[in-house]
Amino acid sequence: MRVRGGLLAGAQGLWLALFGLIGSVLLFTLTVVSIVLVVLGIGFFTTPVMIKALRAFADQRRALAHEWSGVLIPSPYPRRPVPAGGRRGGPAGQVEGCVALLKDPATWRDLQWLLVDMTAGFVLAILGPCLLVYAVWGPVLALGVWKPIVEAGGNEWFTFVHLTDQDSADTAAVVGLAYGVLGLFVNPGLLRTNFHLTRHFLRPTRERELALRVDRLTETRHDALDDSAAELRRIERDLHDGAQARLVAVGMSLGAVEALIEKDPQQARKLVAAARATSAEALTELRDLVRGIHPPVLAERGLGDAVRALALRMPLPVEVDVDLAGRAAEPVESAAYFAVSELLTNAAKHAGAERVWVDVHHARGTLRIAVTDDGRGGADPAGGSGLTGLERRLGAFDGVMAVSSPRGGPTMITVEIPCALAAGE
């Protein structure tokens, strides 16, 4: 496992060194030239395009950092950026969009990162694969390759070993193997160090984090209000079409019973039985409606037992692991419960899963819920699914959702909501 991880990190470092260097140098040069051309007017049209390409390049590095080393680099860019052509369109809008991008501190931090990535970042990235190359090149020199190279006036040094005879070549082989062993151990750390260096420049500043959080809370507040209005309309519709209609039918049946109780007692008994059945159906619908608003088990027993009860009603096996030392605030519990409910429903209806695992625990001030299924995968929040709405609803609590769903599965969706737990009874 150590060998495989070291070799993989070396290959990834080589990719970063080569393609990262080419991309950084090219983007830095073209972006700086484009900004300089602003004084001639041309830059107003080329700069937004280059900054967009720069941000796409930075986002790709963020994705690689998370995928290869688990280093999370938040994006500092606004969720709804100013269009490249400005809000007004035309030449004036183009100038407006360009100026807005140049005033954005994230643009200049991205350019700083390009400078660091093509220097210190390149050294960190190339060091890992070089250690592995030395592990091969040292023994190759010891096989006799050193002699024609030295005789032809080539390089006489293998790092710090001076190649003059076979003994020095053998020493180079030993040193090369030592470099290779060292690379297997340090390559993953070098890769993480490279990504942490990237994170220092590409993550949002404290001021930008606060601004983005305010923007997100404002957006999710409007979404929460829209969701609340939609929920009220749903409740009204369910009451009107369901329980209310059945209660009206019960009242009409009782009126008929009152008219028939003396004339036709047998028919009156049949109507009473029908009214009893209708009232039972109305009661069931009311209970389901109340459970959809706020499940009684959630209010009485807390999130853990509510999720377990939810799992028992699913048509497929669901394993639940809960580790909570207390209870969160009622709105947080409700949001978490309905998030699990929607994710389980998606797994049963759309994923083709045969088994689902739910893990609920609280650590370091965050409620973390992971729902994993063995279905077909391919879940994409950007595909217009219910995951987008779920993410917006979680945003009202400053929560986040992460989706890992490769084609063929498995799918793992993680929900994190910042909150504190009150001590359990």
Secondary structure as a PSIPRED ss2 file (coil, helix, strand):
# PSIPRED VFORMAT (PSIPRED V4.0)

   1 M C   1.000  0.000  0.000
   2 R H   0.000  1.000  0.000
   3 V H   0.000  1.000  0.000
   4 R H   0.000  1.000  0.000
   5 G H   0.000  1.000  0.000
   6 G H   0.000  1.000  0.000
   7 L H   0.000  1.000  0.000
   8 L H   0.000  1.000  0.000
   9 A H   0.000  1.000  0.000
  10 G H   0.000  1.000  0.000
  11 A H   0.000  1.000  0.000
  12 Q H   0.000  1.000  0.000
  13 G H   0.000  1.000  0.000
  14 L H   0.000  1.000  0.000
  15 W H   0.000  1.000  0.000
  16 L H   0.000  1.000  0.000
  17 A H   0.000  1.000  0.000
  18 L H   0.000  1.000  0.000
  19 F H   0.000  1.000  0.000
  20 G H   0.000  1.000  0.000
  21 L H   0.000  1.000  0.000
  22 I H   0.000  1.000  0.000
  23 G H   0.000  1.000  0.000
  24 S H   0.000  1.000  0.000
  25 V H   0.000  1.000  0.000
  26 L H   0.000  1.000  0.000
  27 L H   0.000  1.000  0.000
  28 F H   0.000  1.000  0.000
  29 T H   0.000  1.000  0.000
  30 L H   0.000  1.000  0.000
  31 T H   0.000  1.000  0.000
  32 V H   0.000  1.000  0.000
  33 V H   0.000  1.000  0.000
  34 S H   0.000  1.000  0.000
  35 I H   0.000  1.000  0.000
  36 V H   0.000  1.000  0.000
  37 L H   0.000  1.000  0.000
  38 V H   0.000  1.000  0.000
  39 V H   0.000  1.000  0.000
  40 L H   0.000  1.000  0.000
  41 G C   1.000  0.000  0.000
  42 I C   1.000  0.000  0.000
  43 G H   0.000  1.000  0.000
  44 F H   0.000  1.000  0.000
  45 F H   0.000  1.000  0.000
  46 T H   0.000  1.000  0.000
  47 T H   0.000  1.000  0.000
  48 P H   0.000  1.000  0.000
  49 V H   0.000  1.000  0.000
  50 M H   0.000  1.000  0.000
  51 I H   0.000  1.000  0.000
  52 K H   0.000  1.000  0.000
  53 A H   0.000  1.000  0.000
  54 L H   0.000  1.000  0.000
  55 R H   0.000  1.000  0.000
  56 A H   0.000  1.000  0.000
  57 F H   0.000  1.000  0.000
  58 A H   0.000  1.000  0.000
  59 D H   0.000  1.000  0.000
  60 Q H   0.000  1.000  0.000
  61 R H   0.000  1.000  0.000
  62 R H   0.000  1.000  0.000
  63 A H   0.000  1.000  0.000
  64 L H   0.000  1.000  0.000
  65 A H   0.000  1.000  0.000
  66 H H   0.000  1.000  0.000
  67 E H   0.000  1.000  0.000
  68 W H   0.000  1.000  0.000
  69 S H   0.000  1.000  0.000
  70 G C   1.000  0.000  0.000
  71 V C   1.000  0.000  0.000
  72 L C   1.000  0.000  0.000
  73 I C   1.000  0.000  0.000
  74 P C   1.000  0.000  0.000
  75 S C   1.000  0.000  0.000
  76 P C   1.000  0.000  0.000
  77 Y C   1.000  0.000  0.000
  78 P C   1.000  0.000  0.000
  79 R C   1.000  0.000  0.000
  80 R C   1.000  0.000  0.000
  81 P C   1.000  0.000  0.000
  82 V C   1.000  0.000  0.000
  83 P C   1.000  0.000  0.000
  84 A C   1.000  0.000  0.000
  85 G C   1.000  0.000  0.000
  86 G C   1.000  0.000  0.000
  87 R C   1.000  0.000  0.000
  88 R C   1.000  0.000  0.000
  89 G C   1.000  0.000  0.000
  90 G H   0.000  1.000  0.000
  91 P H   0.000  1.000  0.000
  92 A H   0.000  1.000  0.000
  93 G H   0.000  1.000  0.000
  94 Q H   0.000  1.000  0.000
  95 V H   0.000  1.000  0.000
  96 E H   0.000  1.000  0.000
  97 G H   0.000  1.000  0.000
  98 C H   0.000  1.000  0.000
  99 V H   0.000  1.000  0.000
 100 A H   0.000  1.000  0.000
 101 L H   0.000  1.000  0.000
 102 L H   0.000  1.000  0.000
 103 K H   0.000  1.000  0.000
 104 D C   1.000  0.000  0.000
 105 P H   0.000  1.000  0.000
 106 A H   0.000  1.000  0.000
 107 T H   0.000  1.000  0.000
 108 W H   0.000  1.000  0.000
 109 R H   0.000  1.000  0.000
 110 D H   0.000  1.000  0.000
 111 L H   0.000  1.000  0.000
 112 Q H   0.000  1.000  0.000
 113 W H   0.000  1.000  0.000
 114 L H   0.000  1.000  0.000
 115 L H   0.000  1.000  0.000
 116 V H   0.000  1.000  0.000
 117 D H   0.000  1.000  0.000
 118 M C   1.000  0.000  0.000
 119 T C   1.000  0.000  0.000
 120 A H   0.000  1.000  0.000
 121 G H   0.000  1.000  0.000
 122 F H   0.000  1.000  0.000
 123 V H   0.000  1.000  0.000
 124 L H   0.000  1.000  0.000
 125 A H   0.000  1.000  0.000
 126 I H   0.000  1.000  0.000
 127 L H   0.000  1.000  0.000
 128 G H   0.000  1.000  0.000
 129 P H   0.000  1.000  0.000
 130 C H   0.000  1.000  0.000
 131 L H   0.000  1.000  0.000
 132 L H   0.000  1.000  0.000
 133 V H   0.000  1.000  0.000
 134 Y H   0.000  1.000  0.000
 135 A H   0.000  1.000  0.000
 136 V H   0.000  1.000  0.000
 137 W H   0.000  1.000  0.000
 138 G H   0.000  1.000  0.000
 139 P H   0.000  1.000  0.000
 140 V H   0.000  1.000  0.000
 141 L H   0.000  1.000  0.000
 142 A H   0.000  1.000  0.000
 143 L H   0.000  1.000  0.000
 144 G H   0.000  1.000  0.000
 145 V H   0.000  1.000  0.000
 146 W H   0.000  1.000  0.000
 147 K H   0.000  1.000  0.000
 148 P H   0.000  1.000  0.000
 149 I H   0.000  1.000  0.000
 150 V H   0.000  1.000  0.000
 151 E H   0.000  1.000  0.000
 152 A C   1.000  0.000  0.000
 153 G C   1.000  0.000  0.000
 154 G C   1.000  0.000  0.000
 155 N C   1.000  0.000  0.000
 156 E C   1.000  0.000  0.000
 157 W E   0.000  0.000  1.000
 158 F E   0.000  0.000  1.000
 159 T C   1.000  0.000  0.000
 160 F C   1.000  0.000  0.000
 161 V E   0.000  0.000  1.000
 162 H E   0.000  0.000  1.000
 163 L C   1.000  0.000  0.000
 164 T C   1.000  0.000  0.000
 165 D C   1.000  0.000  0.000
 166 Q H   0.000  1.000  0.000
 167 D H   0.000  1.000  0.000
 168 S H   0.000  1.000  0.000
 169 A H   0.000  1.000  0.000
 170 D H   0.000  1.000  0.000
 171 T H   0.000  1.000  0.000
 172 A H   0.000  1.000  0.000
 173 A H   0.000  1.000  0.000
 174 V H   0.000  1.000  0.000
 175 V H   0.000  1.000  0.000
 176 G H   0.000  1.000  0.000
 177 L H   0.000  1.000  0.000
 178 A H   0.000  1.000  0.000
 179 Y H   0.000  1.000  0.000
 180 G H   0.000  1.000  0.000
 181 V H   0.000  1.000  0.000
 182 L H   0.000  1.000  0.000
 183 G H   0.000  1.000  0.000
 184 L H   0.000  1.000  0.000
 185 F H   0.000  1.000  0.000
 186 V H   0.000  1.000  0.000
 187 N H   0.000  1.000  0.000
 188 P H   0.000  1.000  0.000
 189 G H   0.000  1.000  0.000
 190 L H   0.000  1.000  0.000
 191 L H   0.000  1.000  0.000
 192 R H   0.000  1.000  0.000
 193 T H   0.000  1.000  0.000
 194 N H   0.000  1.000  0.000
 195 F H   0.000  1.000  0.000
 196 H H   0.000  1.000  0.000
 197 L H   0.000  1.000  0.000
 198 T H   0.000  1.000  0.000
 199 R H   0.000  1.000  0.000
 200 H H   0.000  1.000  0.000
 201 F H   0.000  1.000  0.000
 202 L H   0.000  1.000  0.000
 203 R C   1.000  0.000  0.000
 204 P C   1.000  0.000  0.000
 205 T C   1.000  0.000  0.000
 206 R H   0.000  1.000  0.000
 207 E H   0.000  1.000  0.000
 208 R H   0.000  1.000  0.000
 209 E H   0.000  1.000  0.000
 210 L H   0.000  1.000  0.000
 211 A H   0.000  1.000  0.000
 212 L H   0.000  1.000  0.000
 213 R H   0.000  1.000  0.000
 214 V H   0.000  1.000  0.000
 215 D H   0.000  1.000  0.000
 216 R H   0.000  1.000  0.000
 217 L H   0.000  1.000  0.000
 218 T H   0.000  1.000  0.000
 219 E H   0.000  1.000  0.000
 220 T H   0.000  1.000  0.000
 221 R H   0.000  1.000  0.000
 222 H H   0.000  1.000  0.000
 223 D H   0.000  1.000  0.000
 224 A H   0.000  1.000  0.000
 225 L H   0.000  1.000  0.000
 226 D H   0.000  1.000  0.000
 227 D H   0.000  1.000  0.000
 228 S H   0.000  1.000  0.000
 229 A H   0.000  1.000  0.000
 230 A H   0.000  1.000  0.000
 231 E H   0.000  1.000  0.000
 232 L H   0.000  1.000  0.000
 233 R H   0.000  1.000  0.000
 234 R H   0.000  1.000  0.000
 235 I H   0.000  1.000  0.000
 236 E H   0.000  1.000  0.000
 237 R H   0.000  1.000  0.000
 238 D H   0.000  1.000  0.000
 239 L H   0.000  1.000  0.000
 240 H H   0.000  1.000  0.000
 241 D H   0.000  1.000  0.000
 242 G H   0.000  1.000  0.000
 243 A H   0.000  1.000  0.000
 244 Q H   0.000  1.000  0.000
 245 A H   0.000  1.000  0.000
 246 R H   0.000  1.000  0.000
 247 L H   0.000  1.000  0.000
 248 V H   0.000  1.000  0.000
 249 A H   0.000  1.000  0.000
 250 V H   0.000  1.000  0.000
 251 G H   0.000  1.000  0.000
 252 M H   0.000  1.000  0.000
 253 S H   0.000  1.000  0.000
 254 L H   0.000  1.000  0.000
 255 G H   0.000  1.000  0.000
 256 A H   0.000  1.000  0.000
 257 V H   0.000  1.000  0.000
 258 E H   0.000  1.000  0.000
 259 A H   0.000  1.000  0.000
 260 L H   0.000  1.000  0.000
 261 I C   1.000  0.000  0.000
 262 E C   1.000  0.000  0.000
 263 K C   1.000  0.000  0.000
 264 D C   1.000  0.000  0.000
 265 P H   0.000  1.000  0.000
 266 Q H   0.000  1.000  0.000
 267 Q H   0.000  1.000  0.000
 268 A H   0.000  1.000  0.000
 269 R H   0.000  1.000  0.000
 270 K H   0.000  1.000  0.000
 271 L H   0.000  1.000  0.000
 272 V H   0.000  1.000  0.000
 273 A H   0.000  1.000  0.000
 274 A H   0.000  1.000  0.000
 275 A H   0.000  1.000  0.000
 276 R H   0.000  1.000  0.000
 277 A H   0.000  1.000  0.000
 278 T H   0.000  1.000  0.000
 279 S H   0.000  1.000  0.000
 280 A H   0.000  1.000  0.000
 281 E H   0.000  1.000  0.000
 282 A H   0.000  1.000  0.000
 283 L H   0.000  1.000  0.000
 284 T H   0.000  1.000  0.000
 285 E H   0.000  1.000  0.000
 286 L H   0.000  1.000  0.000
 287 R H   0.000  1.000  0.000
 288 D H   0.000  1.000  0.000
 289 L H   0.000  1.000  0.000
 290 V H   0.000  1.000  0.000
 291 R H   0.000  1.000  0.000
 292 G H   0.000  1.000  0.000
 293 I H   0.000  1.000  0.000
 294 H C   1.000  0.000  0.000
 295 P C   1.000  0.000  0.000
 296 P H   0.000  1.000  0.000
 297 V H   0.000  1.000  0.000
 298 L H   0.000  1.000  0.000
 299 A H   0.000  1.000  0.000
 300 E H   0.000  1.000  0.000
 301 R H   0.000  1.000  0.000
 302 G C   1.000  0.000  0.000
 303 L H   0.000  1.000  0.000
 304 G H   0.000  1.000  0.000
 305 D H   0.000  1.000  0.000
 306 A H   0.000  1.000  0.000
 307 V H   0.000  1.000  0.000
 308 R H   0.000  1.000  0.000
 309 A H   0.000  1.000  0.000
 310 L H   0.000  1.000  0.000
 311 A H   0.000  1.000  0.000
 312 L H   0.000  1.000  0.000
 313 R C   1.000  0.000  0.000
 314 M C   1.000  0.000  0.000
 315 P C   1.000  0.000  0.000
 316 L C   1.000  0.000  0.000
 317 P C   1.000  0.000  0.000
 318 V E   0.000  0.000  1.000
 319 E E   0.000  0.000  1.000
 320 V E   0.000  0.000  1.000
 321 D E   0.000  0.000  1.000
 322 V E   0.000  0.000  1.000
 323 D E   0.000  0.000  1.000
 324 L C   1.000  0.000  0.000
 325 A C   1.000  0.000  0.000
 326 G E   0.000  0.000  1.000
 327 R E   0.000  0.000  1.000
 328 A C   1.000  0.000  0.000
 329 A C   1.000  0.000  0.000
 330 E H   0.000  1.000  0.000
 331 P H   0.000  1.000  0.000
 332 V H   0.000  1.000  0.000
 333 E H   0.000  1.000  0.000
 334 S H   0.000  1.000  0.000
 335 A H   0.000  1.000  0.000
 336 A H   0.000  1.000  0.000
 337 Y H   0.000  1.000  0.000
 338 F H   0.000  1.000  0.000
 339 A H   0.000  1.000  0.000
 340 V H   0.000  1.000  0.000
 341 S H   0.000  1.000  0.000
 342 E H   0.000  1.000  0.000
 343 L H   0.000  1.000  0.000
 344 L H   0.000  1.000  0.000
 345 T H   0.000  1.000  0.000
 346 N H   0.000  1.000  0.000
 347 A H   0.000  1.000  0.000
 348 A H   0.000  1.000  0.000
 349 K H   0.000  1.000  0.000
 350 H C   1.000  0.000  0.000
 351 A C   1.000  0.000  0.000
 352 G C   1.000  0.000  0.000
 353 A C   1.000  0.000  0.000
 354 E C   1.000  0.000  0.000
 355 R C   1.000  0.000  0.000
 356 V E   0.000  0.000  1.000
 357 W E   0.000  0.000  1.000
 358 V E   0.000  0.000  1.000
 359 D E   0.000  0.000  1.000
 360 V E   0.000  0.000  1.000
 361 H E   0.000  0.000  1.000
 362 H E   0.000  0.000  1.000
 363 A E   0.000  0.000  1.000
 364 R C   1.000  0.000  0.000
 365 G C   1.000  0.000  0.000
 366 T E   0.000  0.000  1.000
 367 L E   0.000  0.000  1.000
 368 R E   0.000  0.000  1.000
 369 I E   0.000  0.000  1.000
 370 A E   0.000  0.000  1.000
 371 V E   0.000  0.000  1.000
 372 T E   0.000  0.000  1.000
 373 D E   0.000  0.000  1.000
 374 D C   1.000  0.000  0.000
 375 G C   1.000  0.000  0.000
 376 R C   1.000  0.000  0.000
 377 G C   1.000  0.000  0.000
 378 G C   1.000  0.000  0.000
 379 A C   1.000  0.000  0.000
 380 D C   1.000  0.000  0.000
 381 P H   0.000  1.000  0.000
 382 A H   0.000  1.000  0.000
 383 G H   0.000  1.000  0.000
 384 G C   1.000  0.000  0.000
 385 S C   1.000  0.000  0.000
 386 G H   0.000  1.000  0.000
 387 L H   0.000  1.000  0.000
 388 T H   0.000  1.000  0.000
 389 G H   0.000  1.000  0.000
 390 L H   0.000  1.000  0.000
 391 E H   0.000  1.000  0.000
 392 R H   0.000  1.000  0.000
 393 R H   0.000  1.000  0.000
 394 L H   0.000  1.000  0.000
 395 G H   0.000  1.000  0.000
 396 A C   1.000  0.000  0.000
 397 F C   1.000  0.000  0.000
 398 D C   1.000  0.000  0.000
 399 G C   1.000  0.000  0.000
 400 V E   0.000  0.000  1.000
 401 M E   0.000  0.000  1.000
 402 A E   0.000  0.000  1.000
 403 V E   0.000  0.000  1.000
 404 S E   0.000  0.000  1.000
 405 S C   1.000  0.000  0.000
 406 P C   1.000  0.000  0.000
 407 R C   1.000  0.000  0.000
 408 G C   1.000  0.000  0.000
 409 G C   1.000  0.000  0.000
 410 P C   1.000  0.000  0.000
 411 T E   0.000  0.000  1.000
 412 M E   0.000  0.000  1.000
 413 I E   0.000  0.000  1.000
 414 T E   0.000  0.000  1.000
 415 V E   0.000  0.000  1.000
 416 E E   0.000  0.000  1.000
 417 I E   0.000  0.000  1.000
 418 P E   0.000  0.000  1.000
 419 C C   1.000  0.000  0.000
 420 A C   1.000  0.000  0.000
 421 L C   1.000  0.000  0.000
 422 A E   0.000  0.000  1.000
 423 A E   0.000  0.000  1.000
 424 G C   1.000  0.000  0.000
 425 E C   1.000  0.000  0.000
